[in-house]
Amino acid sequence: MTFNWPISVYYEDTDAGGVVYHSNYLKFFERARTEWLKSMGISQTNLLADDIAFVVKHAELDFRQAAKFEQEFIVESSLTSLKKASLTFQQRLVDQQGECYCEATVLVACVSLSKMRPRAIPANIVQEFNSAR
């Protein structure tokens, strides 16, 4: 399954030339993953209260072409790997015609927030992602 989330490029996302600053692609991808969790009824506030957090362990980005101020995009997200304490996502920023501007592989680890140590992904989240596959 692919989860799609719309993104608009705001002035604050760009450099002086109106081109999206490279680190902001990570923000776009983060928003999409967060919205995917929300769409499944999973509250990150509740997870944090339960000492559970998801942290990016590794990200690899391929910048294909420059995204610019006031462009409209879709972030396409799919889960490519689900392990005991980690998730791997493939994400793409595409325009309305399906043209890819940036592609990312993002490894997210589930951790105990207080210890910053890996912990098993809660069963309800595993079930939601398995249902979405």
LOVO-619122 format. One record per residue: residue number from 0; x, y, z of N, C-alpha, C in turn. Coordinates in Angstrom, 2 decimals, always signed. Layout:
BEGIN
{k: NUM	n_X: X	n_Y: Y	n_Z: Z	ca_X: X	ca_Y: Y	ca_Z: Z	c_X: X	c_Y: Y	c_Z: Z}
...
! end
This chain:
BEGIN
{k: 0	n_X: +0.84	n_Y: -1.18	n_Z: +0.00	ca_X: +0.00	ca_Y: +0.00	ca_Z: +0.00	c_X: +0.89	c_Y: +1.25	c_Z: +0.00}
{k: 1	n_X: +0.41	n_Y: +2.25	n_Z: -0.68	ca_X: +1.09	ca_Y: +3.54	ca_Z: -0.68	c_X: +0.20	c_Y: +4.57	c_Z: -0.02}
{k: 2	n_X: +0.77	n_Y: +5.32	n_Z: +0.91	ca_X: +0.06	ca_Y: +6.41	ca_Z: +1.56	c_X: +0.49	c_Y: +7.70	c_Z: +0.89}
{k: 3	n_X: -0.47	n_Y: +8.50	n_Z: +0.47	ca_X: -0.17	ca_Y: +9.77	ca_Z: -0.20	c_X: -0.55	c_Y: +10.95	c_Z: +0.68}
{k: 4	n_X: +0.33	n_Y: +11.95	n_Z: +0.73	ca_X: +0.07	ca_Y: +13.15	ca_Z: +1.52	c_X: +0.46	c_Y: +14.38	c_Z: +0.70}
{k: 5	n_X: -0.46	n_Y: +15.36	n_Z: +0.58	ca_X: -0.16	ca_Y: +16.56	ca_Z: -0.20	c_X: +0.79	c_Y: +17.51	c_Z: +0.53}
{k: 6	n_X: +1.66	n_Y: +18.13	n_Z: -0.25	ca_X: +2.63	ca_Y: +19.09	ca_Z: +0.29	c_X: +2.61	c_Y: +20.32	c_Z: -0.62}
{k: 7	n_X: +2.52	n_Y: +21.48	n_Z: -0.01	ca_X: +2.69	ca_Y: +22.75	ca_Z: -0.74	c_X: +4.03	c_Y: +23.33	c_Z: -0.34}
{k: 8	n_X: +4.74	n_Y: +23.88	n_Z: -1.29	ca_X: +6.02	ca_Y: +24.50	ca_Z: -0.99	c_X: +5.78	c_Y: +25.96	c_Z: -0.60}
{k: 9	n_X: +6.14	n_Y: +26.28	n_Z: +0.63	ca_X: +6.00	ca_Y: +27.64	ca_Z: +1.15	c_X: +7.32	c_Y: +28.39	c_Z: +1.00}
{k: 10	n_X: +7.23	n_Y: +29.69	n_Z: +1.10	ca_X: +8.43	ca_Y: +30.53	ca_Z: +1.01	c_X: +9.49	c_Y: +30.09	c_Z: +2.03}
{k: 11	n_X: +9.04	n_Y: +29.74	n_Z: +3.23	ca_X: +9.96	ca_Y: +29.34	ca_Z: +4.30	c_X: +10.73	c_Y: +28.06	c_Z: +3.98}
{k: 12	n_X: +10.24	n_Y: +27.28	n_Z: +3.00	ca_X: +10.90	ca_Y: +26.04	ca_Z: +2.60	c_X: +12.04	c_Y: +26.26	c_Z: +1.62}
{k: 13	n_X: +12.16	n_Y: +27.49	n_Z: +1.12	ca_X: +13.08	ca_Y: +27.74	ca_Z: +0.01	c_X: +14.27	c_Y: +28.60	c_Z: +0.40}
{k: 14	n_X: +15.25	n_Y: +28.61	n_Z: -0.49	ca_X: +16.40	ca_Y: +29.49	ca_Z: -0.33	c_X: +16.10	c_Y: +30.81	c_Z: -1.04}
{k: 15	n_X: +17.08	n_Y: +31.68	n_Z: -1.15	ca_X: +16.87	ca_Y: +33.00	ca_Z: -1.74	c_X: +16.45	c_Y: +32.93	c_Z: -3.20}
{k: 16	n_X: +16.72	n_Y: +31.81	n_Z: -3.86	ca_X: +16.34	ca_Y: +31.65	ca_Z: -5.27	c_X: +14.99	c_Y: +31.00	c_Z: -5.47}
{k: 17	n_X: +14.27	n_Y: +30.72	n_Z: -4.38	ca_X: +12.96	ca_Y: +30.10	ca_Z: -4.51	c_X: +13.01	c_Y: +28.59	c_Z: -4.71}
{k: 18	n_X: +14.16	n_Y: +27.99	n_Z: -4.47	ca_X: +14.33	ca_Y: +26.53	ca_Z: -4.61	c_X: +14.28	c_Y: +25.90	c_Z: -3.21}
{k: 19	n_X: +13.61	n_Y: +24.76	n_Z: -3.11	ca_X: +13.50	ca_Y: +24.09	ca_Z: -1.81	c_X: +14.90	c_Y: +23.76	c_Z: -1.30}
{k: 20	n_X: +15.17	n_Y: +24.19	n_Z: -0.06	ca_X: +16.45	ca_Y: +23.91	ca_Z: +0.59	c_X: +16.52	c_Y: +22.41	c_Z: +0.88}
{k: 21	n_X: +17.68	n_Y: +21.80	n_Z: +0.63	ca_X: +17.82	ca_Y: +20.34	ca_Z: +0.65	c_X: +17.30	c_Y: +19.66	c_Z: +1.91}
{k: 22	n_X: +17.51	n_Y: +20.24	n_Z: +3.09	ca_X: +17.08	ca_Y: +19.58	ca_Z: +4.32	c_X: +15.56	c_Y: +19.58	c_Z: +4.49}
{k: 23	n_X: +14.87	n_Y: +20.45	n_Z: +3.77	ca_X: +13.42	ca_Y: +20.51	ca_Z: +3.91	c_X: +12.71	c_Y: +19.32	c_Z: +3.28}
{k: 24	n_X: +13.37	n_Y: +18.61	n_Z: +2.38	ca_X: +12.77	ca_Y: +17.39	ca_Z: +1.85	c_X: +12.56	c_Y: +16.39	c_Z: +2.98}
{k: 25	n_X: +13.51	n_Y: +16.35	n_Z: +3.92	ca_X: +13.35	ca_Y: +15.46	ca_Z: +5.08	c_X: +12.12	c_Y: +15.83	c_Z: +5.89}
{k: 26	n_X: +11.84	n_Y: +17.13	n_Z: +6.00	ca_X: +10.63	ca_Y: +17.58	ca_Z: +6.71	c_X: +9.37	c_Y: +17.12	c_Z: +5.98}
{k: 27	n_X: +9.37	n_Y: +17.23	n_Z: +4.66	ca_X: +8.22	ca_Y: +16.78	ca_Z: +3.90	c_X: +7.96	c_Y: +15.30	c_Z: +4.13}
{k: 28	n_X: +9.02	n_Y: +14.50	n_Z: +4.11	ca_X: +8.88	ca_Y: +13.06	ca_Z: +4.29	c_X: +8.44	c_Y: +12.73	c_Z: +5.72}
{k: 29	n_X: +8.97	n_Y: +13.46	n_Z: +6.69	ca_X: +8.57	ca_Y: +13.27	ca_Z: +8.09	c_X: +7.08	c_Y: +13.55	c_Z: +8.27}
{k: 30	n_X: +6.61	n_Y: +14.65	n_Z: +7.69	ca_X: +5.18	ca_Y: +15.00	ca_Z: +7.80	c_X: +4.32	c_Y: +13.87	c_Z: +7.25}
{k: 31	n_X: +4.71	n_Y: +13.33	n_Z: +6.12	ca_X: +3.92	ca_Y: +12.26	ca_Z: +5.50	c_X: +3.88	c_Y: +11.02	c_Z: +6.39}
{k: 32	n_X: +5.01	n_Y: +10.63	n_Z: +6.97	ca_X: +5.02	ca_Y: +9.46	ca_Z: +7.86	c_X: +4.15	c_Y: +9.72	c_Z: +9.09}
{k: 33	n_X: +4.22	n_Y: +10.92	n_Z: +9.64	ca_X: +3.40	ca_Y: +11.28	ca_Z: +10.80	c_X: +1.92	c_Y: +11.23	c_Z: +10.45}
{k: 34	n_X: +1.55	n_Y: +11.77	n_Z: +9.30	ca_X: +0.16	ca_Y: +11.76	ca_Z: +8.88	c_X: -0.33	c_Y: +10.34	c_Z: +8.62}
{k: 35	n_X: +0.55	n_Y: +9.47	n_Z: +8.15	ca_X: +0.18	ca_Y: +8.07	ca_Z: +7.95	c_X: -0.20	c_Y: +7.44	c_Z: +9.29}
{k: 36	n_X: +0.64	n_Y: +7.67	n_Z: +10.31	ca_X: +0.32	ca_Y: +7.15	ca_Z: +11.65	c_X: -1.01	c_Y: +7.71	c_Z: +12.13}
{k: 37	n_X: -1.21	n_Y: +9.00	n_Z: +11.97	ca_X: -2.47	ca_Y: +9.62	ca_Z: +12.40	c_X: -3.66	c_Y: +9.01	c_Z: +11.68}
{k: 38	n_X: -3.51	n_Y: +8.72	n_Z: +10.39	ca_X: -4.61	ca_Y: +8.13	ca_Z: +9.62	c_X: -4.98	c_Y: +6.74	c_Z: +10.13}
{k: 39	n_X: -4.04	n_Y: +6.09	n_Z: +10.82	ca_X: -4.29	ca_Y: +4.77	ca_Z: +11.40	c_X: -4.78	c_Y: +4.88	c_Z: +12.84}
{k: 40	n_X: -4.97	n_Y: +6.10	n_Z: +13.31	ca_X: -5.45	ca_Y: +6.30	ca_Z: +14.68	c_X: -4.36	c_Y: +6.21	c_Z: +15.72}
{k: 41	n_X: -3.12	n_Y: +6.35	n_Z: +15.30	ca_X: -1.98	ca_Y: +6.25	ca_Z: +16.23	c_X: -1.52	c_Y: +7.65	c_Z: +16.60}
{k: 42	n_X: -1.58	n_Y: +7.96	n_Z: +17.89	ca_X: -1.19	ca_Y: +9.27	ca_Z: +18.38	c_X: +0.25	c_Y: +9.25	c_Z: +18.88}
{k: 43	n_X: +1.09	n_Y: +10.09	n_Z: +18.30	ca_X: +2.46	ca_Y: +10.16	ca_Z: +18.78	c_X: +2.53	c_Y: +10.76	c_Z: +20.18}
{k: 44	n_X: +1.58	n_Y: +11.60	n_Z: +20.54	ca_X: +1.52	ca_Y: +12.13	ca_Z: +21.91	c_X: +1.32	c_Y: +10.99	c_Z: +22.90}
{k: 45	n_X: +0.41	n_Y: +10.07	n_Z: +22.56	ca_X: +0.19	ca_Y: +8.91	ca_Z: +23.44	c_X: +1.40	c_Y: +8.01	c_Z: +23.48}
{k: 46	n_X: +2.08	n_Y: +7.84	n_Z: +22.35	ca_X: +3.29	ca_Y: +7.02	ca_Z: +22.33	c_X: +4.35	c_Y: +7.63	c_Z: +23.24}
{k: 47	n_X: +4.54	n_Y: +8.94	n_Z: +23.13	ca_X: +5.54	ca_Y: +9.61	ca_Z: +23.98	c_X: +5.20	c_Y: +9.46	c_Z: +25.46}
{k: 48	n_X: +3.91	n_Y: +9.55	n_Z: +25.79	ca_X: +3.48	ca_Y: +9.37	ca_Z: +27.18	c_X: +3.78	c_Y: +7.95	c_Z: +27.66}
{k: 49	n_X: +3.83	n_Y: +7.00	n_Z: +26.73	ca_X: +4.15	ca_Y: +5.60	ca_Z: +27.05	c_X: +5.64	c_Y: +5.30	c_Z: +26.89}
{k: 50	n_X: +6.47	n_Y: +6.36	n_Z: +26.78	ca_X: +7.92	ca_Y: +6.22	ca_Z: +26.67	c_X: +8.35	c_Y: +5.57	c_Z: +25.35}
{k: 51	n_X: +7.56	n_Y: +5.79	n_Z: +24.30	ca_X: +7.86	ca_Y: +5.21	ca_Z: +22.99	c_X: +8.08	c_Y: +6.35	c_Z: +21.99}
{k: 52	n_X: +9.14	n_Y: +6.25	n_Z: +21.21	ca_X: +9.40	ca_Y: +7.23	ca_Z: +20.16	c_X: +9.93	c_Y: +6.53	c_Z: +18.93}
{k: 53	n_X: +9.70	n_Y: +7.15	n_Z: +17.80	ca_X: +10.28	ca_Y: +6.68	ca_Z: +16.55	c_X: +11.33	c_Y: +7.70	c_Z: +16.13}
{k: 54	n_X: +12.53	n_Y: +7.23	n_Z: +15.86	ca_X: +13.63	ca_Y: +8.12	ca_Z: +15.47	c_X: +14.23	c_Y: +7.65	c_Z: +14.16}
{k: 55	n_X: +14.64	n_Y: +8.61	n_Z: +13.35	ca_X: +15.29	ca_Y: +8.26	ca_Z: +12.10	c_X: +16.71	c_Y: +7.80	c_Z: +12.40}
{k: 56	n_X: +17.02	n_Y: +6.59	n_Z: +11.98	ca_X: +18.36	ca_Y: +6.03	ca_Z: +12.17	c_X: +19.23	c_Y: +6.24	c_Z: +10.94}
{k: 57	n_X: +18.60	n_Y: +6.18	n_Z: +9.77	ca_X: +19.35	ca_Y: +6.33	ca_Z: +8.53	c_X: +18.41	c_Y: +6.89	c_Z: +7.46}
{k: 58	n_X: +18.92	n_Y: +7.82	n_Z: +6.67	ca_X: +18.15	ca_Y: +8.37	ca_Z: +5.55	c_X: +19.08	c_Y: +8.52	c_Z: +4.35}
{k: 59	n_X: +18.58	n_Y: +8.10	n_Z: +3.22	ca_X: +19.31	ca_Y: +8.23	ca_Z: +1.97	c_X: +18.40	c_Y: +8.92	c_Z: +0.98}
{k: 60	n_X: +18.84	n_Y: +10.06	n_Z: +0.46	ca_X: +18.03	ca_Y: +10.84	ca_Z: -0.46	c_X: +18.68	c_Y: +10.94	c_Z: -1.82}
{k: 61	n_X: +17.84	n_Y: +10.94	n_Z: -2.83	ca_X: +18.29	ca_Y: +11.14	ca_Z: -4.20	c_X: +17.51	c_Y: +12.33	c_Z: -4.75}
{k: 62	n_X: +18.20	n_Y: +13.45	n_Z: -4.92	ca_X: +17.57	ca_Y: +14.66	ca_Z: -5.42	c_X: +17.55	c_Y: +14.58	c_Z: -6.94}
{k: 63	n_X: +16.36	n_Y: +14.53	n_Z: -7.52	ca_X: +16.21	ca_Y: +14.36	ca_Z: -8.96	c_X: +16.13	c_Y: +15.69	c_Z: -9.71}
{k: 64	n_X: +15.34	n_Y: +16.61	n_Z: -9.15	ca_X: +15.22	ca_Y: +17.94	ca_Z: -9.75	c_X: +14.75	c_Y: +18.91	c_Z: -8.67}
{k: 65	n_X: +14.94	n_Y: +20.18	n_Z: -8.91	ca_X: +14.65	ca_Y: +21.20	ca_Z: -7.90	c_X: +13.15	c_Y: +21.46	c_Z: -7.78}
{k: 66	n_X: +12.66	n_Y: +21.36	n_Z: -6.56	ca_X: +11.29	ca_Y: +21.77	ca_Z: -6.25	c_X: +11.34	c_Y: +23.26	c_Z: -5.94}
{k: 67	n_X: +10.27	n_Y: +23.97	n_Z: -6.31	ca_X: +10.29	ca_Y: +25.43	ca_Z: -6.19	c_X: +9.08	c_Y: +25.97	c_Z: -5.45}
{k: 68	n_X: +9.24	n_Y: +27.20	n_Z: -5.00	ca_X: +8.21	ca_Y: +27.94	ca_Z: -4.29	c_X: +6.86	c_Y: +27.86	c_Z: -5.01}
{k: 69	n_X: +5.83	n_Y: +27.58	n_Z: -4.23	ca_X: +4.43	ca_Y: +27.51	ca_Z: -4.65	c_X: +4.07	c_Y: +26.29	c_Z: -5.49}
{k: 70	n_X: +4.99	n_Y: +25.32	n_Z: -5.63	ca_X: +4.63	ca_Y: +24.09	ca_Z: -6.31	c_X: +3.82	c_Y: +23.21	c_Z: -5.37}
{k: 71	n_X: +2.99	n_Y: +22.36	n_Z: -5.94	ca_X: +2.17	ca_Y: +21.41	ca_Z: -5.20	c_X: +2.69	c_Y: +20.01	c_Z: -5.48}
{k: 72	n_X: +2.80	n_Y: +19.20	n_Z: -4.43	ca_X: +3.34	ca_Y: +17.85	ca_Z: -4.57	c_X: +2.51	c_Y: +16.86	c_Z: -3.77}
{k: 73	n_X: +2.82	n_Y: +15.61	n_Z: -4.02	ca_X: +2.33	ca_Y: +14.49	ca_Z: -3.22	c_X: +3.55	c_Y: +13.75	c_Z: -2.71}
{k: 74	n_X: +3.56	n_Y: +13.43	n_Z: -1.42	ca_X: +4.58	ca_Y: +12.54	ca_Z: -0.89	c_X: +3.96	c_Y: +11.14	c_Z: -0.89}
{k: 75	n_X: +4.55	n_Y: +10.26	n_Z: -1.67	ca_X: +4.14	ca_Y: +8.86	ca_Z: -1.71	c_X: +5.02	c_Y: +8.09	c_Z: -0.75}
{k: 76	n_X: +4.40	n_Y: +7.38	n_Z: +0.18	ca_X: +5.15	ca_Y: +6.62	ca_Z: +1.19	c_X: +4.70	c_Y: +5.17	c_Z: +1.16}
{k: 77	n_X: +5.68	n_Y: +4.28	n_Z: +1.18	ca_X: +5.36	ca_Y: +2.86	ca_Z: +1.30	c_X: +6.34	c_Y: +2.22	c_Z: +2.28}
{k: 78	n_X: +5.84	n_Y: +1.22	n_Z: +2.96	ca_X: +6.65	ca_Y: +0.48	ca_Z: +3.93	c_X: +7.30	c_Y: -0.68	c_Z: +3.19}
{k: 79	n_X: +8.62	n_Y: -0.72	n_Z: +3.22	ca_X: +9.34	ca_Y: -1.79	ca_Z: +2.51	c_X: +9.88	c_Y: -2.86	c_Z: +3.45}
{k: 80	n_X: +10.00	n_Y: -2.54	n_Z: +4.73	ca_X: +10.50	ca_Y: -3.53	ca_Z: +5.69	c_X: +9.94	c_Y: -3.22	c_Z: +7.08}
{k: 81	n_X: +9.49	n_Y: -4.27	n_Z: +7.74	ca_X: +8.98	ca_Y: -4.16	ca_Z: +9.11	c_X: +9.67	c_Y: -5.22	c_Z: +9.94}
{k: 82	n_X: +10.53	n_Y: -4.75	n_Z: +10.85	ca_X: +11.25	ca_Y: -5.66	ca_Z: +11.73	c_X: +10.78	c_Y: -5.44	c_Z: +13.16}
{k: 83	n_X: +11.38	n_Y: -6.15	n_Z: +14.10	ca_X: +10.94	ca_Y: -6.09	ca_Z: +15.50	c_X: +10.99	c_Y: -4.67	c_Z: +16.06}
{k: 84	n_X: +12.06	n_Y: -3.94	n_Z: +15.74	ca_X: +12.23	ca_Y: -2.60	ca_Z: +16.31	c_X: +12.48	c_Y: -1.53	c_Z: +15.26}
{k: 85	n_X: +12.22	n_Y: -1.83	n_Z: +13.98	ca_X: +12.46	ca_Y: -0.82	ca_Z: +12.95	c_X: +11.51	c_Y: -0.96	c_Z: +11.76}
{k: 86	n_X: +11.38	n_Y: +0.14	n_Z: +11.06	ca_X: +10.57	ca_Y: +0.22	ca_Z: +9.85	c_X: +11.41	c_Y: +0.89	c_Z: +8.78}
{k: 87	n_X: +11.31	n_Y: +0.42	n_Z: +7.56	ca_X: +11.99	ca_Y: +1.09	ca_Z: +6.45	c_X: +10.92	c_Y: +1.58	c_Z: +5.47}
{k: 88	n_X: +11.02	n_Y: +2.84	n_Z: +5.14	ca_X: +10.08	ca_Y: +3.48	ca_Z: +4.23	c_X: +10.78	c_Y: +3.87	c_Z: +2.93}
{k: 89	n_X: +10.06	n_Y: +3.74	n_Z: +1.84	ca_X: +10.47	ca_Y: +4.30	ca_Z: +0.57	c_X: +9.52	c_Y: +5.47	c_Z: +0.34}
{k: 90	n_X: +10.08	n_Y: +6.66	n_Z: +0.10	ca_X: +9.25	ca_Y: +7.85	ca_Z: -0.07	c_X: +9.69	c_Y: +8.63	c_Z: -1.30}
{k: 91	n_X: +8.69	n_Y: +9.21	n_Z: -1.97	ca_X: +8.95	ca_Y: +9.99	ca_Z: -3.18	c_X: +8.14	c_Y: +11.27	c_Z: -3.14}
{k: 92	n_X: +8.75	n_Y: +12.36	n_Z: -3.55	ca_X: +8.05	ca_Y: +13.63	ca_Z: -3.72	c_X: +7.77	c_Y: +13.77	c_Z: -5.21}
{k: 93	n_X: +6.48	n_Y: +13.74	n_Z: -5.57	ca_X: +6.10	ca_Y: +13.79	ca_Z: -6.98	c_X: +5.14	c_Y: +14.94	c_Z: -7.23}
{k: 94	n_X: +5.19	n_Y: +15.47	n_Z: -8.45	ca_X: +4.25	ca_Y: +16.53	ca_Z: -8.81	c_X: +2.94	c_Y: +15.91	c_Z: -9.31}
{k: 95	n_X: +2.02	n_Y: +16.76	n_Z: -9.72	ca_X: +0.70	ca_Y: +16.30	ca_Z: -10.13	c_X: +0.75	c_Y: +15.40	c_Z: -11.37}
{k: 96	n_X: +1.81	n_Y: +15.49	n_Z: -12.15	ca_X: +1.96	ca_Y: +14.64	ca_Z: -13.33	c_X: +2.73	c_Y: +13.34	c_Z: -13.03}
{k: 97	n_X: +3.12	n_Y: +13.16	n_Z: -11.77	ca_X: +3.84	ca_Y: +11.96	ca_Z: -11.37	c_X: +5.35	c_Y: +12.05	c_Z: -11.54}
{k: 98	n_X: +5.84	n_Y: +13.23	n_Z: -11.87	ca_X: +7.29	ca_Y: +13.45	ca_Z: -12.04	c_X: +7.96	c_Y: +13.47	c_Z: -10.66}
{k: 99	n_X: +9.00	n_Y: +12.66	n_Z: -10.48	ca_X: +9.68	ca_Y: +12.56	ca_Z: -9.20	c_X: +10.74	c_Y: +13.65	c_Z: -9.03}
{k: 100	n_X: +10.69	n_Y: +14.35	n_Z: -7.90	ca_X: +11.65	ca_Y: +15.41	ca_Z: -7.59	c_X: +12.70	c_Y: +14.94	c_Z: -6.58}
{k: 101	n_X: +12.28	n_Y: +14.08	n_Z: -5.68	ca_X: +13.21	ca_Y: +13.55	ca_Z: -4.67	c_X: +12.69	c_Y: +12.20	c_Z: -4.22}
{k: 102	n_X: +13.62	n_Y: +11.27	n_Z: -3.99	ca_X: +13.28	ca_Y: +9.94	ca_Z: -3.51	c_X: +14.13	c_Y: +9.64	c_Z: -2.28}
{k: 103	n_X: +13.54	n_Y: +8.96	n_Z: -1.31	ca_X: +14.27	ca_Y: +8.67	ca_Z: -0.07	c_X: +13.98	c_Y: +7.27	c_Z: +0.42}
{k: 104	n_X: +14.98	n_Y: +6.69	n_Z: +1.04	ca_X: +14.82	ca_Y: +5.48	ca_Z: +1.83	c_X: +15.13	c_Y: +5.90	c_Z: +3.25}
{k: 105	n_X: +14.17	n_Y: +5.65	n_Z: +4.15	ca_X: +14.31	ca_Y: +6.12	ca_Z: +5.53	c_X: +14.11	c_Y: +4.94	c_Z: +6.48}
{k: 106	n_X: +15.12	n_Y: +4.70	n_Z: +7.31	ca_X: +15.05	ca_Y: +3.66	ca_Z: +8.34	c_X: +14.68	c_Y: +4.34	c_Z: +9.65}
{k: 107	n_X: +13.57	n_Y: +3.89	n_Z: +10.24	ca_X: +13.07	ca_Y: +4.49	ca_Z: +11.48	c_X: +13.13	c_Y: +3.42	c_Z: +12.57}
{k: 108	n_X: +13.73	n_Y: +3.76	n_Z: +13.69	ca_X: +13.85	ca_Y: +2.83	ca_Z: +14.82	c_X: +12.86	c_Y: +3.20	c_Z: +15.91}
{k: 109	n_X: +12.32	n_Y: +2.18	n_Z: +16.55	ca_X: +11.46	ca_Y: +2.38	ca_Z: +17.71	c_X: +12.35	c_Y: +2.31	c_Z: +18.94}
{k: 110	n_X: +12.24	n_Y: +3.33	n_Z: +19.80	ca_X: +13.10	ca_Y: +3.38	ca_Z: +20.98	c_X: +12.30	c_Y: +3.69	c_Z: +22.24}
{k: 111	n_X: +12.86	n_Y: +3.28	n_Z: +23.36	ca_X: +12.39	ca_Y: +3.74	ca_Z: +24.66	c_X: +12.93	c_Y: +5.16	c_Z: +24.81}
{k: 112	n_X: +12.06	n_Y: +6.12	n_Z: +24.92	ca_X: +12.47	ca_Y: +7.52	ca_Z: +24.94	c_X: +13.39	c_Y: +7.83	c_Z: +26.13}
{k: 113	n_X: +13.07	n_Y: +7.27	n_Z: +27.29	ca_X: +13.87	ca_Y: +7.58	ca_Z: +28.49	c_X: +15.26	c_Y: +6.97	c_Z: +28.44}
{k: 114	n_X: +15.40	n_Y: +5.83	n_Z: +27.75	ca_X: +16.70	ca_Y: +5.15	ca_Z: +27.69	c_X: +17.41	c_Y: +5.35	c_Z: +26.35}
{k: 115	n_X: +16.66	n_Y: +5.81	n_Z: +25.34	ca_X: +17.18	ca_Y: +5.95	ca_Z: +23.98	c_X: +17.82	c_Y: +4.64	c_Z: +23.51}
{k: 116	n_X: +17.12	n_Y: +3.56	n_Z: +23.80	ca_X: +17.54	ca_Y: +2.22	ca_Z: +23.41	c_X: +16.43	c_Y: +1.60	c_Z: +22.57}
{k: 117	n_X: +16.79	n_Y: +0.74	n_Z: +21.63	ca_X: +15.76	ca_Y: +0.08	ca_Z: +20.81	c_X: +14.77	c_Y: -0.70	c_Z: +21.67}
{k: 118	n_X: +13.53	n_Y: -0.73	n_Z: +21.19	ca_X: +12.49	ca_Y: -1.52	ca_Z: +21.84	c_X: +11.56	c_Y: -2.02	c_Z: +20.75}
{k: 119	n_X: +10.81	n_Y: -3.03	n_Z: +21.06	ca_X: +9.89	ca_Y: -3.62	ca_Z: +20.08	c_X: +8.80	c_Y: -2.60	c_Z: +19.71}
{k: 120	n_X: +8.45	n_Y: -2.61	n_Z: +18.45	ca_X: +7.34	ca_Y: -1.77	ca_Z: +17.99	c_X: +6.06	c_Y: -2.33	c_Z: +18.62}
{k: 121	n_X: +5.21	n_Y: -1.46	n_Z: +19.19	ca_X: +3.97	ca_Y: -1.95	ca_Z: +19.80	c_X: +3.14	c_Y: -2.79	c_Z: +18.82}
{k: 122	n_X: +2.51	n_Y: -3.82	n_Z: +19.33	ca_X: +1.76	ca_Y: -4.78	ca_Z: +18.52	c_X: +0.67	c_Y: -4.11	c_Z: +17.69}
{k: 123	n_X: -0.01	n_Y: -3.10	n_Z: +18.24	ca_X: -1.08	ca_Y: -2.46	ca_Z: +17.49	c_X: -0.54	c_Y: -1.73	c_Z: +16.25}
{k: 124	n_X: +0.67	n_Y: -1.19	n_Z: +16.34	ca_X: +1.26	ca_Y: -0.50	ca_Z: +15.21	c_X: +1.71	c_Y: -1.52	c_Z: +14.16}
{k: 125	n_X: +2.30	n_Y: -2.61	n_Z: +14.61	ca_X: +2.68	ca_Y: -3.69	ca_Z: +13.68	c_X: +1.44	c_Y: -4.17	c_Z: +12.94}
{k: 126	n_X: +0.36	n_Y: -4.37	n_Z: +13.67	ca_X: -0.89	ca_Y: -4.86	ca_Z: +13.06	c_X: -1.41	c_Y: -3.86	c_Z: +12.02}
{k: 127	n_X: -1.38	n_Y: -2.57	n_Z: +12.34	ca_X: -1.86	ca_Y: -1.55	ca_Z: +11.40	c_X: -1.02	c_Y: -1.55	c_Z: +10.12}
{k: 128	n_X: +0.30	n_Y: -1.59	n_Z: +10.26	ca_X: +1.15	ca_Y: -1.60	ca_Z: +9.08	c_X: +1.02	c_Y: -2.90	c_Z: +8.28}
{k: 129	n_X: +0.88	n_Y: -4.01	n_Z: +8.97	ca_X: +0.67	ca_Y: -5.28	ca_Z: +8.25	c_X: -0.64	c_Y: -5.27	c_Z: +7.48}
{k: 130	n_X: -1.65	n_Y: -4.63	n_Z: +8.04	ca_X: -2.95	ca_Y: -4.52	ca_Z: +7.36	c_X: -2.85	c_Y: -3.61	c_Z: +6.13}
{k: 131	n_X: -1.94	n_Y: -2.63	n_Z: +6.21	ca_X: -1.78	ca_Y: -1.67	ca_Z: +5.11	c_X: -0.94	c_Y: -2.22	c_Z: +3.96}
{k: 132	n_X: -0.28	n_Y: -3.33	n_Z: +4.17	ca_X: +0.62	ca_Y: -3.88	ca_Z: +3.13	c_X: -0.12	c_Y: -4.66	c_Z: +2.09}
! end
